[in-house]
Amino acid sequence: MAAVALMTGCGGAEAKPAGSRVVDSIVPRDTAIARFQRAAPRVDSFAGGAGTRDALVLGFVTALERGDTVTLRSLLLTPSEFGWLYYPTNPEGLPPYSLTPQLMWFMLEGNSSRGFTRLLLKRSGVPLGYTGYRCEGDPSRQGTNVVWGPCLVLRRLESGDTVAERLFGLIVERDGEYKFVSYANRLD
């Protein structure tokens, strides 16, 4: 495989057809956002979350214990909420990182899907022994959004021991509505 890479990399000028031109693959930020937003209906606020951070986490725990995947999905950012409300002021979409919305959503959604599957396999349908949660560090203000995390869910096991588990990703609040950014978690 290394030989193939060397051969394609060493083609020199003769490998290019006459009259070819260099195409810059960097797309301006505004263009990348507009492309992402074209595929996601415009929204002006979050929907389906909760009115407080505490209510969001409790709703998550209740839905997980019941195996209620519809409610669990409703507590997550949608592609529209991501593209119109979350991404434009997120530091990862700004210099020096400058992730495109397409790449950032791809990574976020992939990690969230894997985390969602792990949650369902390892914690769904049984009492969690929920005693509370805590979010580490100070919240981050990103434009109109306030973001908390990472957060840990505190659970009491049947043995009486208490554990702190990362069952979801960041929490975002906008105009008094709270949602999860993802279900990326630390379950093995």
C-alpha positions as a Markdown table, in Angstrom:
| # | Residue | x | y | z |
|---|---|---|---|---|
| 1 | Met | 0.0 | 0.0 | 0.0 |
| 2 | Ala | 2.9 | 2.3 | 0.7 |
| 3 | Ala | 4.2 | 1.8 | -2.8 |
| 4 | Val | 0.8 | 2.8 | -4.2 |
| 5 | Ala | 0.8 | 6.0 | -2.1 |
| 6 | Leu | 4.4 | 6.8 | -3.3 |
| 7 | Met | 3.5 | 6.2 | -6.9 |
| 8 | Thr | 0.4 | 8.5 | -6.8 |
| 9 | Gly | 2.2 | 11.1 | -4.8 |
| 10 | Cys | 5.2 | 11.2 | -7.3 |
| 11 | Gly | 3.2 | 11.6 | -10.5 |
| 12 | Gly | 4.5 | 15.2 | -10.9 |
| 13 | Ala | 3.2 | 17.5 | -13.6 |
| 14 | Glu | 2.7 | 14.8 | -16.2 |
| 15 | Ala | -0.1 | 13.2 | -13.9 |
| 16 | Lys | -2.3 | 16.3 | -14.4 |
| 17 | Pro | -4.2 | 16.6 | -17.6 |
| 18 | Ala | -3.5 | 19.7 | -19.8 |
| 19 | Gly | -5.6 | 22.7 | -18.8 |
| 20 | Ser | -6.4 | 21.3 | -15.3 |
| 21 | Arg | -6.6 | 23.9 | -12.6 |
| 22 | Val | -6.3 | 23.7 | -8.8 |
| 23 | Val | -9.6 | 23.7 | -6.9 |
| 24 | Asp | -9.5 | 25.0 | -3.4 |
| 25 | Ser | -11.4 | 22.5 | -1.2 |
| 26 | Ile | -11.9 | 25.0 | 1.7 |
| 27 | Val | -15.4 | 26.3 | 1.8 |
| 28 | Pro | -16.1 | 29.6 | 3.5 |
| 29 | Arg | -17.8 | 29.2 | 6.9 |
| 30 | Asp | -21.0 | 31.1 | 5.8 |
| 31 | Thr | -21.3 | 28.8 | 2.7 |
| 32 | Ala | -20.9 | 25.7 | 4.9 |
| 33 | Ile | -23.5 | 26.8 | 7.3 |
| 34 | Ala | -25.9 | 27.7 | 4.5 |
| 35 | Arg | -25.5 | 24.3 | 3.0 |
| 36 | Phe | -26.2 | 22.5 | 6.3 |
| 37 | Gln | -29.2 | 24.7 | 7.0 |
| 38 | Arg | -30.7 | 24.1 | 3.6 |
| 39 | Ala | -31.1 | 20.4 | 4.6 |
| 40 | Ala | -32.5 | 21.2 | 8.0 |
| 41 | Pro | -35.8 | 23.2 | 8.4 |
| 42 | Arg | -35.3 | 26.5 | 10.2 |
| 43 | Val | -36.1 | 26.6 | 13.9 |
| 44 | Asp | -36.0 | 29.6 | 16.3 |
| 45 | Ser | -36.0 | 27.6 | 19.6 |
| 46 | Phe | -35.5 | 24.2 | 21.1 |
| 47 | Ala | -38.5 | 21.9 | 21.3 |
| 48 | Gly | -39.1 | 18.7 | 23.3 |
| 49 | Gly | -36.5 | 19.3 | 26.0 |
| 50 | Ala | -37.2 | 20.5 | 29.5 |
| 51 | Gly | -37.7 | 23.8 | 31.4 |
| 52 | Thr | -34.9 | 23.2 | 33.8 |
| 53 | Arg | -31.6 | 21.3 | 33.8 |
| 54 | Asp | -32.9 | 19.2 | 36.8 |
| 55 | Ala | -36.1 | 18.3 | 34.9 |
| 56 | Leu | -34.1 | 17.4 | 31.8 |
| 57 | Val | -31.9 | 15.0 | 33.7 |
| 58 | Leu | -34.8 | 13.5 | 35.7 |
| 59 | Gly | -36.8 | 13.1 | 32.4 |
| 60 | Phe | -33.7 | 11.3 | 30.9 |
| 61 | Val | -33.5 | 8.9 | 34.0 |
| 62 | Thr | -37.2 | 8.2 | 33.9 |
| 63 | Ala | -37.2 | 7.5 | 30.2 |
| 64 | Leu | -34.1 | 5.3 | 30.4 |
| 65 | Glu | -35.6 | 3.3 | 33.3 |
| 66 | Arg | -38.8 | 2.7 | 31.2 |
| 67 | Gly | -36.9 | 2.0 | 28.0 |
| 68 | Asp | -38.8 | 5.0 | 26.4 |
| 69 | Thr | -36.7 | 5.6 | 23.3 |
| 70 | Val | -39.1 | 8.2 | 21.9 |
| 71 | Thr | -38.7 | 10.4 | 24.9 |
| 72 | Leu | -35.0 | 9.9 | 25.0 |
| 73 | Arg | -34.7 | 11.0 | 21.4 |
| 74 | Ser | -36.8 | 14.0 | 22.0 |
| 75 | Leu | -34.4 | 15.3 | 24.7 |
| 76 | Leu | -31.5 | 15.5 | 22.1 |
| 77 | Leu | -30.7 | 18.3 | 19.8 |
| 78 | Thr | -32.2 | 17.8 | 16.3 |
| 79 | Pro | -30.2 | 18.5 | 13.2 |
| 80 | Ser | -32.2 | 21.7 | 12.8 |
| 81 | Glu | -31.5 | 22.8 | 16.3 |
| 82 | Phe | -27.8 | 22.0 | 15.8 |
| 83 | Gly | -27.5 | 23.8 | 12.5 |
| 84 | Trp | -29.6 | 26.9 | 13.3 |
| 85 | Leu | -29.1 | 27.4 | 17.1 |
| 86 | Tyr | -26.1 | 25.5 | 18.4 |
| 87 | Tyr | -23.4 | 25.3 | 15.8 |
| 88 | Pro | -23.1 | 29.0 | 14.8 |
| 89 | Thr | -21.7 | 30.1 | 18.2 |
| 90 | Asn | -20.0 | 26.9 | 19.2 |
| 91 | Pro | -16.2 | 27.4 | 19.6 |
| 92 | Glu | -15.4 | 24.2 | 17.6 |
| 93 | Gly | -17.0 | 25.9 | 14.5 |
| 94 | Leu | -14.9 | 29.0 | 14.9 |
| 95 | Pro | -11.2 | 29.7 | 14.4 |
| 96 | Pro | -8.8 | 28.2 | 15.2 |
| 97 | Tyr | -10.8 | 24.9 | 15.0 |
| 98 | Ser | -13.2 | 25.8 | 12.2 |
| 99 | Leu | -15.0 | 22.5 | 12.0 |
| 100 | Thr | -17.6 | 22.6 | 9.3 |
| 101 | Pro | -21.2 | 22.0 | 10.5 |
| 102 | Gln | -21.3 | 18.8 | 8.4 |
| 103 | Leu | -18.2 | 17.4 | 10.0 |
| 104 | Met | -19.1 | 18.5 | 13.5 |
| 105 | Trp | -22.7 | 17.0 | 13.2 |
| 106 | Phe | -21.2 | 13.8 | 11.7 |
| 107 | Met | -18.9 | 13.3 | 14.7 |
| 108 | Leu | -21.5 | 14.4 | 17.3 |
| 109 | Glu | -24.2 | 12.2 | 15.9 |
| 110 | Gly | -21.9 | 9.2 | 15.5 |
| 111 | Asn | -20.8 | 9.4 | 19.1 |
| 112 | Ser | -24.3 | 10.0 | 20.3 |
| 113 | Ser | -25.7 | 7.0 | 18.4 |
| 114 | Arg | -23.0 | 4.7 | 19.8 |
| 115 | Gly | -23.7 | 6.1 | 23.3 |
| 116 | Phe | -27.5 | 5.7 | 22.8 |
| 117 | Thr | -27.0 | 2.0 | 21.9 |
| 118 | Arg | -24.8 | 1.4 | 25.0 |
| 119 | Leu | -27.4 | 3.1 | 27.2 |
| 120 | Leu | -30.1 | 0.9 | 25.9 |
| 121 | Leu | -28.0 | -2.3 | 26.3 |
| 122 | Lys | -26.6 | -1.6 | 29.7 |
| 123 | Arg | -29.0 | 0.7 | 31.6 |
| 124 | Ser | -32.4 | 0.6 | 30.0 |
| 125 | Gly | -35.5 | -1.0 | 31.5 |
| 126 | Val | -34.2 | -1.3 | 35.1 |
| 127 | Pro | -34.2 | 1.1 | 38.1 |
| 128 | Leu | -31.0 | 3.2 | 38.1 |
| 129 | Gly | -31.1 | 4.1 | 41.8 |
| 130 | Tyr | -30.8 | 7.7 | 40.8 |
| 131 | Thr | -29.8 | 10.0 | 43.6 |
| 132 | Gly | -28.8 | 13.1 | 41.7 |
| 133 | Tyr | -26.2 | 14.5 | 39.2 |
| 134 | Arg | -23.4 | 17.0 | 39.1 |
| 135 | Cys | -21.9 | 19.0 | 36.3 |
| 136 | Glu | -18.2 | 19.7 | 36.4 |
| 137 | Gly | -16.7 | 23.2 | 36.0 |
| 138 | Asp | -18.4 | 26.4 | 35.2 |
| 139 | Pro | -21.0 | 26.7 | 32.4 |
| 140 | Ser | -19.8 | 28.0 | 29.0 |
| 141 | Arg | -21.6 | 30.9 | 27.4 |
| 142 | Gln | -21.8 | 30.5 | 23.6 |
| 143 | Gly | -23.8 | 33.3 | 22.2 |
| 144 | Thr | -27.4 | 32.8 | 23.5 |
| 145 | Asn | -26.5 | 29.2 | 24.5 |
| 146 | Val | -25.2 | 28.2 | 28.0 |
| 147 | Val | -23.5 | 24.8 | 28.0 |
| 148 | Trp | -22.8 | 22.5 | 31.0 |
| 149 | Gly | -20.6 | 19.5 | 31.2 |
| 150 | Pro | -19.3 | 17.0 | 31.5 |
| 151 | Cys | -22.0 | 15.9 | 33.9 |
| 152 | Leu | -22.2 | 12.7 | 36.0 |
| 153 | Val | -25.3 | 10.8 | 37.1 |
| 154 | Leu | -25.1 | 9.7 | 40.8 |
| 155 | Arg | -26.6 | 6.2 | 41.4 |
| 156 | Arg | -26.9 | 4.0 | 44.5 |
| 157 | Leu | -26.3 | 0.4 | 43.7 |
| 158 | Glu | -28.1 | -2.5 | 45.4 |
| 159 | Ser | -24.9 | -3.0 | 47.5 |
| 160 | Gly | -25.4 | 0.5 | 48.9 |
| 161 | Asp | -22.4 | 1.9 | 47.2 |
| 162 | Thr | -22.8 | 5.2 | 45.2 |
| 163 | Val | -21.3 | 5.5 | 41.8 |
| 164 | Ala | -21.0 | 8.5 | 39.5 |
| 165 | Glu | -21.4 | 7.7 | 35.8 |
| 166 | Arg | -21.2 | 9.7 | 32.6 |
| 167 | Leu | -24.4 | 8.7 | 30.9 |
| 168 | Phe | -24.8 | 11.6 | 28.4 |
| 169 | Gly | -22.8 | 14.4 | 26.9 |
| 170 | Leu | -23.2 | 18.1 | 27.3 |
| 171 | Ile | -26.4 | 19.9 | 28.3 |
| 172 | Val | -27.3 | 23.1 | 26.4 |
| 173 | Glu | -29.8 | 25.8 | 27.5 |
| 174 | Arg | -31.3 | 28.4 | 25.2 |
| 175 | Asp | -34.0 | 30.8 | 26.2 |
| 176 | Gly | -35.1 | 28.7 | 29.2 |
| 177 | Glu | -35.2 | 25.4 | 27.3 |
| 178 | Tyr | -32.7 | 22.6 | 28.0 |
| 179 | Lys | -31.6 | 19.7 | 25.8 |
| 180 | Phe | -28.8 | 17.2 | 25.6 |
| 181 | Val | -26.2 | 17.8 | 22.9 |
| 182 | Ser | -25.4 | 14.1 | 22.7 |
| 183 | Tyr | -25.6 | 10.8 | 24.4 |
| 184 | Ala | -21.9 | 10.2 | 24.2 |
| 185 | Asn | -21.1 | 8.4 | 27.4 |
| 186 | Arg | -18.4 | 6.5 | 29.3 |
| 187 | Leu | -20.1 | 3.1 | 29.7 |
| 188 | Asp | -18.0 | 0.1 | 28.8 |
